Amino acid sequence: MNPRLIPVDIPGLDLALGGGIWAVRRLPDTHESANLLIRGPPGSGKTVFGTQLAGALGRALGGDVAYGCVELLPVELQAQYNNLRRAQARESVVVPPFEAAGRANGADCRIFADLLDLGRSGQEQERLGPAVLTLLEEVKRAGGNPRVLVVDSLSDGYGLSHSAPRVLADNLCKLALERGLMLILLEESADSRLSAWSFAVDVVMELSGAGEDRTAGTPSERRLTVFKNRFGPSDAGPHYFEISSQGLVLFPRPAAYFLQGAPLPLGSPATWDAPAEQDWSVVFLDVNYSSIDGRPPRGVQASVTFRNSITAAYGRDASKVFEVARALGSKTKGGHRVHGVTVFINFAQQGDEPVVDVAPPSTGMWTIGAGNPYRSIYQLLAALREALSTLSRRGTVVEKVLIGDLRSVRSFGPQPNLHRLLAAMMVLLRQIRVPAVLFETTEADVPRPSIIELADVVVELDNNPPNQRAMGSLTSIRTAWNARWSLT
């Protein structure tokens, strides 16, 4: 067998599946194939997910999609897909009568949708296979190149879900592998009982509809759980997703970002070009070392660098705390401005403000609004990864990730959830060698905030008069290096 990992152009799905979907050539002289099952109750998003996944796989494989409808009319599928993916759709949904033609409107993939002729009631099981073969032949006659096959949907109302025999599931999966097709089966399941389809396929993903999260008292997103991934690693979840005018977007849980094979947003850390001589951007007034003889341990000064540190800055003056946090790492040792973009996770803002012009060399701020109490930790982590990935694709250096003011956490949600989010962000940023600055305005009765638990370096601001320049102390937790400083 020759396995092939196929990245899927659905935000977040590759992370949940450990990098993508594994396809395997199981017979000589055929394409690689994989059998996927998406199951869930009515209204959980199966058709939207299945259509978007089919289109993404069709594009990745340079082919088209044969979409077999059991109860959904092809024109209904076309209307749904056009409404949800109008802005950036790279596929076109074709409905009967199929006509031999090129790709419409420059689409990278065509989705040929038609009703499967399953005969009279009671004949569905014996007619499913022949109906699928007829659909594939119709697509080929219209000039299509079917590489993906979808059946929507397998339900008990047609005897194709829990009552379907194992031999039917096996035969349809064998048909796909014999023809080198990616098979996507959508199954309507009102409960957690597994049918024969779950045992026959390579990948099983279950969706659950949106509802009310009674423990948190807030609306909850739809959920996706990966029950089975035969040929590769996966994070079971649950992961959250939403369906908007842009289609389906998945927000993996934090553990998925560190799964073996999960793609890093900036590629390999060893090849990432960091700013030369990026400095703390402060003037050190005096330096102390907590060593027995008072001398600096060997290599301490070289190890306490801004680029390789997670920094926590805090103080009682909100404006000065923000001024210092924004300034840290913004200059080189020679005092020149670092050309890079700061990604700012702003807990005082609700909406996002991506940088418009990020052509290198560039400076600026990419702001991710974290002030919305209904924006989950999954969404914030996904937004950070998307910002880093976009900047990387455009060749833009990330100066640092700025996170705060964490004084606002009470309006965001339970603190344990936020702490888990911040810890996951720090692990991700360490992997790709991007520095982070967490900042918080503290009260008199809370002199040392909890963010210092996540940091390598702690910056404490003095409680100075309003007109005085920001000053304070900087301490390296790893090396016991301490200095008094003044902002340049």
C-alpha positions in Angstrom: 0.0 0.0 0.0 1.1 3.5 -0.8 -0.5 5.9 1.7 -0.9 9.6 0.8 -1.7 12.4 3.2 -4.2 14.8 1.6 -4.5 18.2 3.4 -8.1 19.4 3.3 -9.0 23.0 2.7 -11.4 23.3 5.6 -10.2 25.5 8.5 -9.3 23.3 11.5 -10.1 19.9 10.1 -6.5 19.0 9.3 -5.6 19.6 12.9 -8.3 17.3 14.2 -7.2 14.6 11.7 -3.5 14.9 12.5 -2.6 16.7 9.3 -5.2 15.6 6.8 -6.9 12.5 5.3 -4.9 9.4 4.5 -5.7 7.8 1.2 -4.4 4.4 0.3 -3.9 2.6 -3.0 -5.2 -0.9 -2.1 -5.2 -2.4 -5.6 -2.7 -2.1 -8.5 -3.4 0.5 -11.2 -5.9 2.5 -9.2 -5.9 5.8 -7.5 -5.6 6.1 -3.7 -8.9 5.9 -1.9 -10.5 6.4 1.5 -13.9 5.8 2.9 -15.3 8.4 5.3 -18.5 8.4 7.3 -20.1 11.6 8.6 -23.0 10.8 10.9 -25.3 12.9 13.0 -29.0 13.8 13.8 -31.1 16.0 11.4 -30.0 19.6 11.4 -26.4 18.9 12.6 -24.8 20.1 9.4 -24.0 16.8 7.6 -24.8 18.1 4.1 -22.9 21.3 4.5 -19.9 19.5 5.9 -20.1 16.7 3.3 -20.4 19.0 0.4 -17.6 21.3 1.5 -15.3 18.3 2.3 -16.1 16.7 -1.1 -15.2 19.9 -2.9 -12.0 20.3 -1.0 -11.0 16.7 -1.8 -12.0 17.1 -5.5 -9.7 20.2 -5.8 -6.9 18.5 -4.0 -7.1 15.5 -6.4 -7.7 17.5 -9.5 -11.1 15.8 -10.2 -14.8 16.2 -9.8 -17.5 15.0 -7.4 -20.4 12.6 -8.1 -23.0 13.5 -5.5 -25.8 11.0 -5.0 -28.9 12.4 -3.4 -31.3 10.0 -1.6 -34.0 12.5 -0.4 -32.4 16.0 -0.9 -33.2 17.4 -4.3 -30.1 18.4 -6.4 -31.5 22.0 -6.8 -31.8 22.2 -3.1 -28.2 21.2 -2.7 -27.2 23.8 -5.3 -29.1 26.6 -3.6 -27.7 25.7 -0.1 -24.1 25.5 -1.4 -24.4 28.8 -3.4 -25.8 30.6 -0.4 -23.2 29.4 2.1 -20.1 29.7 -0.1 -21.0 32.5 -2.4 -17.9 34.7 -1.5 -15.1 32.2 -2.0 -16.5 29.0 -3.5 -14.0 27.3 -5.8 -16.5 24.6 -6.9 -19.7 24.7 -8.9 -22.7 22.5 -8.2 -24.1 21.0 -11.5 -27.7 19.7 -11.6 -29.4 17.5 -14.3 -29.5 17.5 -17.2 -25.7 17.2 -17.2 -24.2 18.6 -20.3 -20.7 18.2 -21.6 -18.9 21.4 -20.8 -15.8 22.9 -19.2 -15.5 24.1 -15.7 -18.0 27.0 -15.2 -16.8 30.3 -14.0 -13.2 29.1 -13.5 -14.2 26.6 -10.8 -11.5 24.1 -9.7 -14.0 21.3 -9.2 -17.5 20.4 -10.3 -20.1 18.8 -8.0 -22.5 16.7 -10.2 -25.6 16.2 -8.1 -28.4 13.8 -9.0 -31.1 11.7 -7.3 -30.2 8.1 -6.9 -32.9 5.8 -8.4 -33.6 3.4 -5.5 -36.9 2.0 -6.9 -39.9 1.3 -4.8 -40.0 1.2 -1.0 -38.2 -1.9 0.2 -35.8 -2.0 -2.8 -33.4 0.6 -1.6 -30.7 -1.8 -0.3 -30.5 -3.8 -3.6 -30.7 -0.8 -5.8 -28.1 1.4 -4.0 -25.1 -0.1 -5.8 -26.5 0.0 -9.3 -27.8 3.6 -8.8 -24.3 4.7 -7.7 -22.7 3.1 -10.8 -25.3 4.9 -13.0 -24.4 8.2 -11.5 -20.7 7.7 -12.1 -21.3 6.9 -15.7 -23.5 10.0 -16.2 -20.8 12.2 -14.8 -18.2 10.7 -17.1 -20.5 11.1 -20.1 -20.8 14.8 -19.2 -17.0 15.1 -19.3 -16.5 14.9 -15.6 -13.6 13.2 -13.9 -15.2 11.7 -10.7 -12.6 11.3 -7.9 -15.0 11.8 -5.0 -18.3 10.0 -4.5 -20.9 11.2 -1.9 -24.1 9.5 -0.8 -26.5 11.8 1.1 -28.0 10.3 3.1 -28.2 6.9 4.6 -31.3 6.8 6.8 -33.6 4.3 8.5 -36.5 5.7 6.5 -34.9 4.1 3.4 -33.5 1.0 5.2 -30.0 2.3 4.7 -28.8 3.1 8.2 -29.0 0.7 11.2 -30.9 -1.9 9.2 -28.4 -2.0 6.4 -26.5 -5.3 6.2 -22.8 -5.4 6.6 -22.4 -6.9 3.1 -24.0 -3.7 1.6 -21.5 -1.5 3.5 -18.6 -3.7 2.5 -19.6 -3.7 -1.2 -20.0 0.0 -1.5 -16.6 0.6 0.1 -15.0 -2.0 -2.2 -16.5 -0.3 -5.2 -14.8 3.0 -4.1 -11.4 1.4 -3.7 -11.7 -0.6 -6.9 -12.3 2.7 -8.8 -9.9 4.8 -6.8 -12.6 7.1 -5.3 -12.8 9.0 -2.1 -16.1 7.9 -0.7 -18.0 10.2 1.7 -21.1 8.7 3.3 -23.6 10.9 5.2 -25.7 8.9 7.7 -28.7 10.2 9.6 -28.4 8.9 13.2 -30.7 10.0 16.0 -28.7 8.2 18.7 -25.3 6.9 19.4 -25.9 3.4 18.1 -23.4 2.3 15.4 -24.4 0.8 12.1 -22.5 -1.5 9.7 -21.2 1.6 7.9 -19.1 2.6 10.9 -17.2 -0.7 10.9 -16.6 -0.7 7.1 -15.2 2.8 6.6 -11.7 4.2 7.4 -12.8 7.4 9.1 -15.9 8.1 11.3 -16.8 11.6 12.3 -20.0 12.4 14.3 -21.7 15.7 14.4 -24.1 17.1 17.0 -26.4 20.0 16.7 -26.2 23.3 18.5 -28.0 23.6 21.8 -27.8 25.3 25.1 -24.8 24.7 27.3 -26.5 24.6 30.7 -23.3 24.4 32.7 -21.9 27.7 31.2 -25.3 29.3 30.7 -24.3 30.4 27.1 -25.2 29.1 23.6 -22.8 26.3 22.6 -21.4 25.6 19.1 -22.0 22.5 17.1 -19.7 19.7 17.9 -17.6 17.2 15.9 -16.1 14.1 17.3 -13.6 11.8 15.5 -14.5 8.3 16.5 -12.2 6.5 14.0 -9.2 7.3 11.9 -7.8 4.0 10.6 -4.5 5.1 9.0 -3.3 8.1 11.0 -3.4 9.9 14.3 -6.4 12.1 15.3 -7.7 14.0 18.2 -11.1 12.6 19.2 -12.4 16.0 20.4 -15.1 17.1 20.8 -14.2 20.0 18.5 -16.5 22.8 17.8 -17.6 24.2 14.5 -20.0 26.8 13.1 -21.8 27.2 9.8 -21.9 30.8 8.5 -22.1 32.5 5.1 -18.5 31.4 4.5 -19.3 27.8 5.0 -18.2 25.4 7.7 -15.3 26.4 10.0 -13.9 24.0 12.6 -12.4 25.1 15.9 -10.3 22.3 17.3 -9.8 21.8 21.0 -6.3 22.9 22.2 -4.9 19.4 22.4 -5.3 19.0 18.6 -2.7 21.7 18.0 0.0 19.5 19.4 -1.0 16.2 17.9 1.8 14.3 16.1 1.7 15.4 12.4 -0.3 18.6 13.1 0.9 21.3 10.7 2.7 24.3 12.3 1.4 27.7 11.2 4.8 29.1 10.4 6.3 25.9 8.9 9.5 24.6 10.3 10.9 26.7 13.2 14.5 26.1 11.9 13.7 27.9 8.7 11.8 30.9 10.1 13.7 34.1 9.7 13.6 36.1 13.0 14.5 39.8 13.2 18.2 40.3 13.7 19.2 41.5 17.2 15.6 42.0 18.4 16.1 43.5 21.9 14.1 44.2 25.0 13.8 47.9 24.0 14.5 49.1 27.6 17.6 50.7 29.2 19.1 48.5 31.9 20.1 50.6 34.9 21.7 47.9 37.1 21.8 44.2 37.0 21.8 41.6 39.8 22.3 37.9 39.9 21.1 35.5 42.6 24.2 33.4 42.6 26.3 32.4 45.6 29.3 34.6 44.8 27.3 37.4 43.1 28.8 36.7 39.7 26.7 36.1 36.6 26.4 32.4 35.8 28.1 31.4 32.6 25.9 32.2 29.5 23.2 34.0 31.5 23.3 37.2 29.5 23.1 35.3 26.2 20.1 33.2 27.4 18.0 36.1 28.6 16.9 37.3 25.2 13.5 38.7 24.2 13.1 36.5 21.1 13.3 33.3 23.1 11.1 34.4 26.0 7.5 34.4 27.1 7.2 37.7 29.1 4.6 38.7 31.7 4.3 42.5 32.3 2.1 43.9 35.0 1.5 47.0 37.1 -1.2 49.3 38.6 -1.2 52.0 35.9 -3.2 50.6 32.9 -1.8 53.1 30.3 1.8 52.4 31.4 1.4 48.7 31.4 0.1 48.8 27.8 2.8 51.2 26.8 5.6 48.9 28.1 4.0 45.7 26.7 3.6 47.2 23.3 7.2 48.5 23.3 9.0 45.3 24.4 10.9 43.8 21.6 10.0 46.6 19.1 13.6 47.7 18.6 17.0 46.2 17.8 20.1 46.5 19.9 21.1 49.5 17.7 17.8 51.2 18.5 16.2 50.7 15.1 12.6 49.7 14.6 12.0 46.0 14.1 10.2 45.5 10.8 7.4 43.1 11.7 3.7 42.8 12.6 2.5 42.4 16.2 -0.5 40.1 16.6 -2.6 41.6 19.4 -5.2 39.5 21.3 -7.1 42.4 22.7 -9.4 41.6 25.6 -10.9 45.1 25.5 -12.1 44.7 21.9 -14.8 42.5 20.4 -14.1 42.5 16.6 -11.0 41.6 14.6 -8.9 44.0 12.6 -6.4 42.2 10.4 -3.5 44.1 8.9 -4.3 45.2 5.4 -0.9 45.7 3.9 1.6 43.1 5.2 4.1 43.1 2.4 7.6 42.9 3.8 9.2 44.9 5.3 6.2 45.9 7.3 5.1 47.1 10.7 1.6 47.2 12.2 -0.9 45.5 14.4 -3.1 42.5 13.6 -5.8 42.7 16.3 -7.9 39.7 17.4 -10.9 40.8 19.5 -11.2 38.7 22.7 -13.7 41.0 24.5 -16.8 39.1 23.3 -17.8 36.8 26.3 -19.4 34.4 23.8 -16.2 33.9 21.8 -14.9 30.5 23.0 -11.3 29.6 23.7 -11.4 27.3 20.7 -12.3 30.3 18.4 -9.5 32.5 19.9 -6.9 29.8 19.4 -8.1 29.2 15.8 -8.0 33.0 15.1 -4.4 33.2 16.4 -3.3 30.3 14.2 -5.0 31.8 11.2 -3.3 35.1 11.7 0.1 33.5 12.0 -0.5 31.3 9.0 -1.6 34.2 6.9 1.4 36.4 7.8 3.7 33.5 7.1 2.2 32.9 3.7 2.8 36.5 2.8 6.4 36.5 4.0 5.7 38.9 6.9 7.8 38.6 10.1 5.8 38.4 13.4 7.5 40.7 15.8 5.6 39.3 18.8 2.1 38.2 20.1 0.7 40.7 22.5 -2.1 39.4 24.9 -4.1 41.5 27.3 -5.3 43.4 29.2 -6.0 40.3 31.3 -7.7 42.4 33.9 -10.8 41.8 31.7 -11.0 38.1 32.2 -14.1 38.3 34.4 -16.1 39.4 31.4 -14.6 36.6 29.2 -15.5 33.5 31.0 -14.3 31.1 33.7 -10.7 31.6 34.6 -9.7 27.9 34.3 -10.8 27.9 30.7 -8.8 31.1 30.0 -5.7 29.7 31.7 -5.9 26.6 29.5 -6.2 28.8 26.5 -3.1 30.9 27.4 -1.1 27.8 28.2 -1.9 26.3 24.8 -1.0 29.5 23.1 2.4 29.6 24.9 3.2 26.0 23.8 2.3 26.8 20.2 4.4 30.0 20.2 7.4 28.3 21.7 7.2 25.6 18.9 7.5 28.3 16.2 9.8 30.6 18.2 7.6 33.6 18.3 7.8 35.7 21.5 4.8 36.6 23.5 4.0 39.3 26.0 1.1 38.9 28.4 0.1 42.0 30.3 -2.3 42.7 33.1 -3.3 45.8 35.2 -3.3 44.7 38.8 -5.0 46.0 41.9 -3.3 46.9 45.1 -4.4 43.7 46.8 -3.2 41.5 43.9 0.5 42.4 43.5 1.5 39.4 41.4 -1.0 38.1 38.8 -1.3 34.5 37.8 0.1 35.2 34.3 3.7 35.0 35.7 3.2 31.2 36.0 3.3 31.0 32.2 6.3 33.3 31.7 10.1 33.0 31.5 10.6 36.7 32.2 8.6 38.9 34.5 8.4 42.7 34.0 7.1 44.6 37.0 6.3 48.3 36.7 6.8 50.8 39.5 3.9 52.7 40.8 5.2 56.0 39.5 3.5 59.4 39.2 1.5 59.8 35.9 4.1 62.1 34.2 7.1 60.0 35.0 8.6 57.6 32.5 7.8 54.0 33.0 10.3 52.2 35.1 10.5 48.8 36.9 12.3 45.6 37.2 12.9 42.6 34.9 13.5 39.1 36.3 14.4 35.9 34.5 12.7 33.0 36.2 15.0 30.5 34.5 18.4 32.2 35.3 17.7 34.3 38.4 18.8 37.4 36.4 17.3 40.7 37.6 17.6 44.2 36.4 16.2 47.7 37.0 15.2 49.3 33.8 13.7 52.4 32.1 11.7 52.4 28.9 13.6 53.8 26.0 
